[in-house]
Amino acid sequence: MRGTLPGLPTPHPLLHQLPAVYLDQPFLERFLGALDEVLAPVLLTLDNLPAHLDPRTAPEDLLEWLAGWVAAEVDGERSADRRRAVVAGAVARHRRRGTRAGLAAAIRVETGLEPEISESGATSWSGEPGSALPGSARPWVRVRVRVADVRAVAPARARLERLLAAEVPAQVGYAVEVMTADGTEA
């Protein structure tokens, strides 16, 4: 994580907090200078705490820590801007998790592809007791994405399989279809 930075200036030197009678004491100047060097990172971090807690402005070494706070997965493969966007949007995505819109947003974030999602779920009500239930006996989700390059099919499929295993509720079956841009299934 973070460590001390040699030569970091302190925003509030302790020597200047003392009465004037102590300003010309060499021992106090050295002693308080050493304390200033230890306290400078703490004071600067506290002064900049709002910027450290905002994923758009946080230092890169704190971004993974912030991602843990909001249960977002960031990996080193993505650019810094992409990781910041994932962390910044995590709470909104969690709010929609388990819905079709939430699944589509997760796929867009993870792969950058626009998914076509079909599902078996449905809702209805009836005033008649014993009426037929909507949907199918076993719920399912089918996700289809189109990739431009045939060589991208296998990585896209593997990434989608991992994502759907994590995002789709456990009782719901899912299928992944990765197609090329011309519409042929790969």
Secondary structure as GFF3:
##gff-version 3
##sequence-region A 1 186
A	DSSP	three_ten_helix	15	17	.	.	.	ID=ss1
A	DSSP	three_ten_helix	20	22	.	.	.	ID=ss2
A	DSSP	alpha_helix	26	47	.	.	.	ID=ss3
A	DSSP	alpha_helix	49	53	.	.	.	ID=ss4
A	DSSP	alpha_helix	60	69	.	.	.	ID=ss5
A	DSSP	alpha_helix	80	88	.	.	.	ID=ss6
A	DSSP	alpha_helix	90	95	.	.	.	ID=ss7
A	DSSP	alpha_helix	100	111	.	.	.	ID=ss8
A	DSSP	beta_strand	116	119	.	.	.	ID=ss9
A	DSSP	beta_strand	140	147	.	.	.	ID=ss10
A	DSSP	three_ten_helix	150	152	.	.	.	ID=ss11
A	DSSP	alpha_helix	153	167	.	.	.	ID=ss12
A	DSSP	beta_strand	173	180	.	.	.	ID=ss13
###
